[in-house]
Amino acid sequence: MHACDVSAPFTPPSGTQAGNAGRRADSRLRLGAGLPCRLVLLSGTLPGRVEDISATGARIAVAAIVASGSEGVLEVNGVEAFGEIVWCRSGRVGFHFEEKLALEQLVRLRHFSDGFGEHERMRRERIAHEFVTGRRV
């Protein structure tokens, strides 16, 4: 295990299989600004944002140093996946799932992601309105 270097520039890992350098076995969903998630590790629970996800793993932005090889559970919008941190750079980690996610789970996350930005904008607007009208301190 080694700690993640949060100061190094981010460069995505490349594929290592002969003939498939840079290619993934499963396509991934890019999730725009990312979906809020929790990464539950033996060392503690970290909040983060899933930036992209596939059936076999996810790229997660975290604001902590995380050791490669750490095992845990990724929790995002009702989906829980056990796995392992396989790389970490610049506040991002690669999390490889022990078992592939079902297509239904990926579709559900995609639908949630599609409406998440608008939902967050409306939530912030409501909080600001409550603050201005004195209902929230």
LINCORGI-V188571 format. One record per helix or strand. SS is the DSSP state (2 for helix, 1 for strand). FROM is the first residue (numbers start at 1). TO is the last residue. If there is no record, write none. Layout:
# LINCORGI-V188571
ss=SS from=FROM to=TO
ss=SS from=FROM to=TO
This chain:
# LINCORGI-V188571
ss=1 from=3 to=3
ss=1 from=5 to=5
ss=1 from=28 to=41
ss=1 from=44 to=54
ss=1 from=57 to=62
ss=1 from=67 to=67
ss=1 from=71 to=76
ss=1 from=79 to=89
ss=1 from=92 to=97
ss=2 from=103 to=132
